[in-house]
């Protein structure tokens, strides 16, 4: 199942076909966290998510994948620098974790390389509000949690 991300709207992880980009599927006020796109191409665009939707994969153009994928290809001029299954956001006991899924171009969390190698998923790292993720050199995201 692919999640279509768009400007100030959220992603659909319900299993239904994605709605038109202008229609948010999670109301921003109801979301528990957001990813703020900080890349030059789409600076300050937001992807709203709720912890109940996790785990979710950040990547690109996953086709008919069965998992929940936020397609980030529209946020970069070089979508090929983002792996189809680049990294994963998960939650356990109120803590958000990020894990590189063996991406081709690596993942940085606050400038720390969390990439275990191409084709080898890494271990999960704790992510807090304000942390910055770099997916390869293609897109920069800031994780913002409400109330944190």
Secondary structure as UniProt FT lines:
FT   STRAND          2..4
FT   TURN            7..8
FT   STRAND          9..10
FT   TURN            21..22
FT   HELIX           28..30
FT   STRAND          33..37
FT   HELIX           40..42
FT   TURN            43..44
FT   STRAND          45..49
FT   HELIX           51..53
FT   STRAND          56..59
FT   TURN            63..64
FT   STRAND          69..71
FT   HELIX           73..75
FT   HELIX           79..81
FT   STRAND          85..92
FT   TURN            93..94
FT   STRAND          95..100
FT   STRAND          107..109
FT   TURN            110..111
FT   STRAND          112..113
FT   TURN            118..119
FT   STRAND          125..127
FT   TURN            129..130
FT   STRAND          132..135
FT   TURN            136..138
FT   STRAND          139..145
FT   TURN            146..147
//
